[in-house]
Amino acid sequence: MKAYHLFRKDLFSEIRNRYAINSLAMFIIVTISVILFSVGEETISDYLSGGLYWVVVFFTGMSGLARVFVSEEERGTTLTLQLIARPETVLSGKLIFNLVLTLAMNIVITFLYSALFPAFVIKSLMLFFITFILGTLGIAISSTIIAAIISKAGSKGTLYPVLSFPILLPLILILINLTKISMDGTPFGEAIMDVLFLASYDVVMLSVSYLLFDFIWKD
């Protein structure tokens, strides 16, 4: 219940300030526009469009998801949260907020990308849907724990993408591969090992986040 209240606090605060929302929206528009202008009249391949889709998702996430803990440090409310809530409660509330933000971001990117890039055609919808959900969950989990780590550092803006890249790289690679398979129309059963790897990544990152957060939060 406390995690839900913490999520509501962050949600209403974001609705008032719209810092992360504006950052994500602007980055989505800029990134997709740059790709469109770069491609020009050229025709990009199906697989390249699938890879670029997750590149847009990754770099857009880097622009706004770090705010979930950094905002607490900037407002000076970190100590208050440490006093009134358990570490796992704080992490749960922040994770729910980042998950909702990431899901909304990815849905917007998917619709815009599908409308602007004709080559991005998914033939195996079920496989892509599961890939989309597990990928969104993985990005949200990883981004949340990384945000907690960099909130204690001085150079928050530059440190976030530096830490995120090696942690999210295996996730992005498997997401690109599963998207390529989805565009080929491969049945779900033939991609089960890749899906299990993706699910395992999410479980491992979630477990590590809850195990380490107590030390990060009280440091």
ABEGO torsion letter per residue (X at the ends): XAAAAAAAAAAAAAAAAGAAAAAAAAAAAAAAAAAAAAAEABBBBAAAAAAAAAAAAAAAAAAAAAAAAAAAAAAGAAAAAAAABBAAAAAAAAAAAAAAAAAAAAAAAAAAAAAABAABBBABAAAAAAAAAAAAAAAAAAAAAAAAAAAABABAAAAAAAAAAAAAAAAAAAAAAAAAAAAAGBBAAAAAAAAAAAAAAAAAAAAAAAAAAAAAAAX
